[in-house]
């Protein structure tokens, strides 16, 4: 490629001025160090330049291809969108900033490019990047000698007539004359960026003839003449707008849609925001635990607000704001200086609720008319025009994202004068989930009677689509979340919601989503008195992780701290990770006054997690501790055992399904010696092997214990350790052992016969005994049971006759 031609002096001076004006655009903004552009996009910290902060957005042509595709995108909260973001080149429709004005196969170089995108998606920020890259000789220098940025909203708000000369040179007056001469000498080498065309009302259809560069016109009319190429017609145009503007523009050579951050783009943005790859990874993990948050992080503005909502520690990140607070901040930024009046807000939120109930995401003119929703600038912050397919009888509209629609629907519910309206929604959700849960609990019985379950499930309405809205209803009760829309919560609603959630928690519905929803509702309301009241009857706190996502540990920690009567805590499959475990353990000492039982199942936090857990265990007075399926190894026992030895009231220790080998046995024996009240030790599905069990047996023989039950199933045991086990059992005659799912054979039968009463009844079936060996063991077990029954009967008879003799005989 040939080098760009030498810039004339006026162009060099103009580029320097442009670079100074735009590249540090965020350094002159608000005290909160956020940069919010004309359509709401945020950039991050203040003292960084635009080039350092910018992350490429995914831009595509021909998106979406039809209304059905858009509807699917909205209903799946961006499922199709995320697929497109993952593979933007899959259909050859991805385009870069540099490619906007490049000819594609069989096409000429475009003169007018339209860049479309929902509010907050980064249109203005991208345009700022275009002009600063040009001023820095990074792009477009082969094509354009001059690039001018025009903020349409600022121009449209002018109170006096202006010319294109005024608009382009108002910030560069000292260069205006030389710039004008150079520009008019080669107008085909000029690019005009018209940012925010949706702020210009062109419905009056006014036009003019013979408009010169210096002709003064009403601002909106002037912009219309530029679009119609009545003034500076040779220039190229780069136009940004919200969806739905294409129909009112004539000659568009290229139509591009900004989809937002790809997943890699989100990662880059977090890294730049936090200035640390490690903290960025932790922050993204924190947000991923809330589907409604991470689903919106492809929008740069929301991604920026989400980053700002996180509290940084030296090696941790914690959420400060609820989902509700973040979404409220988001739509307040979208509204900006044009708030909705209460009537139109009520109508708009009513339309949102109608759509949520009907699972409807695309609306026509009749829908808007029936809810009295006007298509005006404030409502257009929330409603976007759907691209026309040519088969429609009128325009179509959608909310920018399903989460935003759910939020507005919740606003309608909580501000309703009729409190029964939102309560009916809640009852529908609870009733549906309870009926489906009860049916699923009967699945085995139905299967045994050859009754298919799916037709029965299909008869019960699935109200899953209402869950997010229900959570938002609770979040809207506090603070001024609805103030930006001119609406207030119904004061009668809070008491009714408290009654409802108490009833819902008492039902103990097994549906994972419902349990997470209820705790999420309590977190969103952020009212300690309300939450404590809701949880006051609960003596157990149980969360079984939802299959689709990990548990939000901010939610779990918040509710856990306010469950004052809790005696039992169980978190299963929550996928807390190290950060989540830290958050949980930070509140556990404060809520452990009555805690007796704690179970952390299938979180796989491993050795690092045990090192965090052990100091906290020392502060608890537990009778039951269960840590199964956490990938714990021998190294863990060094940290765990000293803590266990201080738990004097511990009766049950369940550490099955881990990776313990013989190296863990010294720690186990130390625990048995110090915790003399320990009655049940569950070591099933580990890797102790013969060596480990020999060490354990030696310790039990030498020191004894009060163990009643020992689980050693599935530990790779063979005949080599049989005699050691027998000696340990003879030294502890009250101990019962599970040895199933090992590899004992007929060779060990003579050893086991003397202690057959101490072995579980399924022992013969789940090993490698021959049929004859199995029968020999079962026969010995039956004989031992008969002898035991005879002894018990004899003891009862002796007791009976002693009672007949009375106290004086």
Buried (B, 14 or more C-beta within 10 A) or exposed (E): EEEEEEBBEBBEBBBEBBBEBBBBBBBEBEEEBBBBBBBBBBBBBBEBBBBEBBBBBBBBBEBBEEBEEBBBBBBBBBEBBBEBBEEBEEEEBBBEBEBBBEEEEEEEEBBBBBBBBBBBBBBBBBBBBBBBBBBBEBBBBEBBBBBBBBBBBBBBEBEEEBBBBBBBBEEBEEBBEBBBEBBEEEBEBBBBBBBBBBBBEBEEEEEBEEBEBEBBBBBBBBBBBBBBBBBBEEBBBBBBBBBBBBEBBEEBBBBBBBBBBBBEBBBBBBBBBBEBEEBBBBBBBBBBBBBBBBBBBBBBBBBBBBBBBBEEEEEBBBBEBBBBBBBBBBBBBBBBEEBBEBEBBBBBBBBBBBBBBEEBBBBBBEBBEEBEBBEEBBBBBBBBBBBBEEEEEEBBBBBBBBBBBBBBBBBBBBBBEEBEEBBEBBBBBBEBBBBBBEBBEEEEEBEEEEEEBEEBBEEBEEBBBBBBBBBBBBBBBBBEBBEBBBBEBBEEBBEBBBEBBBEBBEBEBBBBBBBBBBBBBBBBBBBEEBBBBBBEEBBEBEBBBBEEBBBBBBBBBBBBBBBEBBBBBBBBBBBBBBBBBBBBBBBBBEBBEEBBBBBBBBBBBBBEBBBBBBEBBEEBBBBBBBBBBBBBBBBBBBBBBBBBBBBEEBBBBBBBBBBBBBBBBBBBBBBBBBBEEBBBBBBBBBBBBBBBBBBBBBBBBEEBBBBBBBBBBBBBBBBBBBBBBBBBBEBBEEBBBBBBBBBBBBBBBEBBBEBBBBBBBEBBEBBBBEEEBBEBBBEBBEEBEEEEEEEEEEEEEEEEEEEEEEEEE
